[in-house]
Amino acid sequence: QDYKLSVLPDGAPIISVEAYTTMGWSEWSHAHVGIDTFGASAPAKAVYKKYGITGEDVAARSQKAIAHFKKLGHP
């Protein structure tokens, strides 16, 4: 538990970013960016855009998680 809190501090939004599945991350993170379906065959940039795994998507999901934590009274 001490190690977990040193890496993933309590009271801070944790966002997982995984090019494959988000499965398994729900135990550790509050928001997830990844593919939760079979996937697609195309150049990586096209697949990432289709499934919302671009830098802009990660930033938007992160901002949403931060805003949610602020509503809950976390700094």
C-alpha positions as CSV (number, residue, x, y, z in Angstrom):
1,Q,0.0,0.0,0.0
2,D,2.9,2.4,0.8
3,Y,4.5,1.8,-2.6
4,K,1.1,2.2,-4.4
5,L,0.5,5.5,-2.7
6,S,4.1,6.7,-3.5
7,V,3.5,6.0,-7.2
8,L,-0.3,6.8,-7.4
9,P,-1.0,9.3,-4.7
10,D,-4.4,9.4,-3.0
11,G,-6.5,12.5,-3.9
12,A,-4.9,13.0,-7.3
13,P,-6.6,12.1,-10.5
14,I,-4.9,9.1,-12.2
15,I,-5.3,8.7,-15.9
16,S,-4.2,5.5,-17.7
17,V,-3.1,5.7,-21.3
18,E,-2.7,2.3,-23.0
19,A,-2.6,1.7,-26.8
20,Y,-4.1,-1.7,-26.2
21,T,-7.0,-2.3,-23.8
22,T,-8.0,-0.4,-20.7
23,M,-8.8,-3.7,-19.0
24,G,-7.2,-3.9,-15.7
25,W,-6.6,-0.2,-15.2
26,S,-9.9,0.4,-13.4
27,E,-8.3,-0.7,-10.2
28,W,-5.5,1.9,-10.4
29,S,-6.8,4.9,-12.4
30,H,-9.9,7.1,-12.5
31,A,-10.0,7.7,-16.2
32,H,-8.8,5.6,-19.0
33,V,-7.6,6.2,-22.6
34,G,-7.4,3.1,-24.8
35,I,-9.2,0.7,-27.1
36,D,-12.0,-1.3,-25.5
37,T,-12.9,-3.2,-28.7
38,F,-11.2,-5.6,-31.1
39,G,-9.3,-2.8,-32.9
40,A,-8.5,-1.9,-36.5
41,S,-5.9,-2.4,-39.1
42,A,-4.4,0.9,-40.4
43,P,-1.5,3.2,-39.8
44,A,-1.1,3.9,-36.1
45,K,-2.0,7.6,-36.3
46,A,-5.3,6.7,-38.1
47,V,-6.2,4.1,-35.5
48,Y,-5.3,6.4,-32.6
49,K,-7.5,9.1,-34.1
50,K,-10.4,6.7,-34.7
51,Y,-10.3,5.4,-31.1
52,G,-9.5,8.7,-29.4
53,I,-6.0,8.0,-28.3
54,T,-4.3,11.2,-29.6
55,G,-2.5,13.7,-27.5
56,E,-5.5,16.0,-27.8
57,D,-7.8,13.2,-26.6
58,V,-5.6,12.4,-23.6
59,A,-5.4,16.1,-22.7
60,A,-9.2,16.5,-22.9
61,R,-9.8,13.3,-20.8
62,S,-7.2,14.5,-18.3
63,Q,-8.8,18.0,-18.0
64,K,-12.2,16.3,-17.4
65,A,-10.8,14.2,-14.6
66,I,-9.0,17.2,-13.0
67,A,-12.3,19.2,-13.1
68,H,-14.1,16.3,-11.5
69,F,-11.6,16.1,-8.7
70,K,-11.8,19.9,-8.1
71,K,-15.6,19.6,-7.8
72,L,-15.0,17.0,-5.1
73,G,-12.8,19.4,-3.2
74,H,-9.4,18.0,-4.0
75,P,-6.7,20.6,-4.8
